[in-house]
Amino acid sequence: MLSAASTNTVLQTIVPDELRGRVAALYVMAFIGTTPLGALLTGWIAERVGPPVTLAACGVAALAAAAA
């Protein structure tokens, strides 16, 4: 929650006032809108290979994304 709030705060402070609503809408759509898709994909993978392998793969993907 801290990173989500911080990201939103930074976005809202760096955009011009007239674009603030549009940026907020895009942020919410990207942040909240992709969660169900990721959950579906993760559930599908967990069904095929098992939850431990899926969680390990998600952890590796998160580390790779953080490194990039």
MIKE-606830 format. One record per residue: x, y, z of N, C-alpha, C, O in turn; residue in three letters. Coordinates in steps of 0.2 Angstrom, whole numbers, padded with zeros to 4 digits, always signed. Layout:
BEGIN
XYZXYZXYZXYZAla
...
END
This chain:
BEGIN
+0004-0006+0000+0000+0000+0000+0004+0006+0000+0002+0011-0003Met
+0010+0006+0003+0014+0012+0004+0017+0013-0003+0017+0019-0005Leu
+0019+0008-0007+0022+0010-0014+0016+0012-0019+0017+0017-0023Ser
+0010+0010-0018+0005+0012-0022+0003+0019-0020+0002+0023-0025Ala
+0003+0021-0014+0001+0028-0012+0007+0033-0014+0005+0038-0017Ala
+0013+0030-0013+0019+0035-0015+0019+0036-0023+0020+0042-0025Ser
+0018+0031-0027+0018+0031-0034+0012+0036-0036+0013+0041-0040Thr
+0006+0035-0033+0001+0040-0035+0002+0047-0033+0001+0052-0037Asn
+0005+0048-0027+0007+0055-0025+0012+0058-0030+0011+0064-0032Thr
+0017+0054-0032+0022+0057-0036+0019+0059-0043+0020+0064-0046Val
+0015+0054-0046+0011+0055-0052+0007+0062-0052+0007+0066-0056Leu
+0003+0062-0047-0001+0068-0046+0003+0075-0045+0000+0080-0047Gln
+0009+0075-0042+0012+0081-0041+0016+0083-0047+0018+0089-0048Thr
+0018+0078-0052+0022+0080-0058+0018+0082-0064+0021+0085-0069Ile
+0012+0080-0064+0008+0082-0070+0004+0089-0069+0003+0091-0064Val
+0003+0092-0075-0001+0098-0074-0008+0097-0072-0011+0092-0072Pro
-0010+0103-0069-0017+0102-0065-0022+0100-0070-0027+0096-0068Asp
-0022+0102-0076-0028+0100-0081-0027+0093-0083-0032+0090-0086Glu
-0022+0089-0082-0021+0082-0084-0022+0078-0078-0021+0071-0079Leu
-0023+0080-0072-0023+0076-0066-0028+0071-0066-0027+0065-0064Arg
-0034+0072-0068-0039+0067-0068-0038+0062-0073-0039+0056-0072Gly
-0035+0063-0079-0034+0058-0084-0028+0054-0082-0028+0048-0083Arg
-0023+0057-0078-0018+0053-0076-0020+0048-0070-0018+0042-0070Val
-0024+0051-0066-0027+0046-0061-0031+0041-0064-0030+0035-0061Ala
-0035+0042-0069-0039+0037-0072-0034+0031-0075-0036+0025-0074Ala
-0029+0033-0078-0025+0029-0082-0021+0025-0076-0020+0019-0077Leu
-0019+0028-0071-0015+0024-0066-0020+0019-0062-0017+0013-0061Tyr
-0026+0021-0061-0030+0016-0058-0032+0010-0063-0032+0004-0060Val
-0033+0012-0069-0034+0007-0074-0028+0002-0074-0029-0004-0075Met
-0022+0005-0075-0016+0000-0075-0015-0004-0069-0013-0009-0069Ala
-0016+0000-0063-0014-0003-0057-0019-0009-0054-0018-0014-0053Phe
-0026-0007-0055-0031-0011-0052-0034-0015-0058-0036-0021-0057Ile
-0034-0013-0064-0037-0016-0069-0033-0022-0072-0036-0027-0074Gly
-0026-0022-0070-0022-0028-0073-0022-0034-0067-0020-0039-0069Thr
-0024-0032-0061-0024-0037-0056-0028-0043-0057-0026-0049-0056Thr
-0034-0043-0060-0038-0049-0061-0035-0053-0067-0036-0059-0067Pro
-0032-0050-0072-0029-0053-0077-0023-0057-0074-0022-0063-0076Leu
-0019-0054-0070-0013-0058-0067-0016-0063-0063-0012-0069-0062Gly
-0021-0062-0059-0024-0068-0055-0026-0074-0059-0025-0079-0057Ala
-0029-0072-0064-0032-0078-0069-0026-0082-0072-0026-0088-0072Leu
-0021-0078-0074-0015-0081-0077-0011-0085-0071-0009-0091-0073Leu
-0010-0083-0065-0007-0086-0060-0011-0092-0058-0008-0097-0057Thr
-0017-0092-0058-0021-0097-0056-0021-0103-0061-0021-0109-0059Gly
-0021-0101-0067-0020-0106-0073-0014-0110-0072-0013-0116-0073Trp
-0008-0106-0071-0002-0109-0071-0001-0113-0064+0001-0119-0065Ile
-0004-0111-0059-0004-0115-0053-0008-0122-0054-0006-0127-0051Ala
-0013-0121-0057-0017-0127-0059-0013-0133-0063-0014-0139-0062Glu
-0008-0130-0067-0005-0135-0071+0002-0137-0068+0003-0143-0069Arg
+0005-0133-0065+0012-0135-0062+0012-0135-0054+0017-0138-0051Val
+0007-0133-0051+0007-0133-0044+0008-0126-0041+0012-0122-0044Gly
+0006-0124-0035+0007-0118-0032+0014-0116-0030+0016-0111-0031Pro
+0018-0121-0027+0025-0119-0025+0029-0117-0031+0033-0112-0031Pro
+0028-0120-0037+0032-0119-0043+0030-0112-0045+0034-0108-0047Val
+0023-0111-0045+0020-0104-0047+0023-0099-0043+0025-0093-0046Thr
+0023-0099-0037+0025-0094-0032+0032-0093-0033+0035-0087-0033Leu
+0036-0098-0034+0043-0097-0035+0045-0093-0042+0049-0089-0042Ala
+0041-0095-0047+0041-0092-0053+0039-0084-0053+0043-0080-0056Ala
+0034-0083-0049+0032-0076-0048+0037-0072-0044+0039-0066-0046Cys
+0041-0075-0039+0046-0072-0036+0052-0070-0040+0055-0065-0040Gly
+0054-0075-0044+0059-0074-0049+0057-0068-0054+0062-0064-0055Val
+0051-0068-0056+0049-0063-0061+0049-0056-0057+0051-0051-0060Ala
+0047-0056-0051+0047-0050-0047+0054-0047-0046+0056-0041-0047Ala
+0059-0052-0045+0066-0050-0044+0069-0047-0051+0073-0043-0051Leu
+0067-0051-0056+0070-0049-0063+0067-0042-0064+0071-0038-0067Ala
+0061-0041-0063+0058-0034-0064+0061-0029-0060+0062-0023-0062Ala
+0062-0030-0054+0066-0025-0049+0073-0024-0052+0075-0018-0051Ala
+0076-0029-0054+0083-0028-0057+0083-0024-0063+0088-0020-0064Ala
+0078-0025-0067+0078-0021-0074+0076-0014-0072+0076-0010-0077Ala
END
